[in-house]
């Protein structure tokens, strides 16, 4: 499983709705709205589908952009 921390920059007045919608997506946990427009979230998904998941979030109505703050794929690495 890959784990990515990210911020969703929402249009004015859309943060609460978007946070609720994000929390409904399997594999995404939200951690509140900051400064009235940034939703803190973490996604867990297989590494090969993480980009698609983040594109899905970016394409949601009311999302200006998505900032990935951290990502790890350590448990998917084979030694």
N, C-alpha and C positions, 0 to 999 in steps of 0.2 A: 504494500500500500504506500502510495505517495501521500505526503501531507503538505498542504500549502496554506500559509497564512496570507490573508489579503484584506484590503479595504475596498469597499464599494463606494464610489463617489456618486451620490444621488442628486437628482434635480431638487430644487427647493420644494418642500412640502411633500416629498415622496418617500422620505426615509422610513417612516413607521410602516407603511404599506410594503415597501421592498424588504424590510427586515423580516416581516411575517412571511412573505413569499419565499425568501431565501431559506428560512427555517423549515419550510415544507419540502425542500429538495433533499432527497436521500444523500447522505454523505457530507452535508454542510451543517455546521453549527455556527450560530451568530452570538455575538457578545455585546450587543447594544449599539446605540447610535451615539456618535461623538461629534461635537460641534455642529449639530443639527443636520449634517449632510454626509457623514462618513459612517458606514456600517462595518464593524470589525467582524471578520468571519474566518473560519478554518474549514478547509475541504479535505476529505479523505477519499481517495479513489485510486484505482490502479494507475501506475505512472503513464501508461499508454493512452489513458482516457482523461487525464487531468486537463489537458489543453482544451478538449471539447467541453468539459464541464465549465471551465472558466469563460469560454466563448459563449456558452449558454447564459451565464450570469451577465456578461457584458451586453448581450442582446436583449435583456429585459427592458421593458418600457419604463423609462424614468432613470435608467442608469447612464451616467455620463462617461465613466470609465472604471476600470478595475486595476488597482495597484497591488501586485504580488509583493509581499513583504518578506516572505521566507518560503523555502520549499526543501523537502528532504525526500530522498528515495532510498535511504540507506538499507531498509529492510528488504528491498527488492534486489539489491546487489548480490550476485553469486560469486563466491570466492573460489 
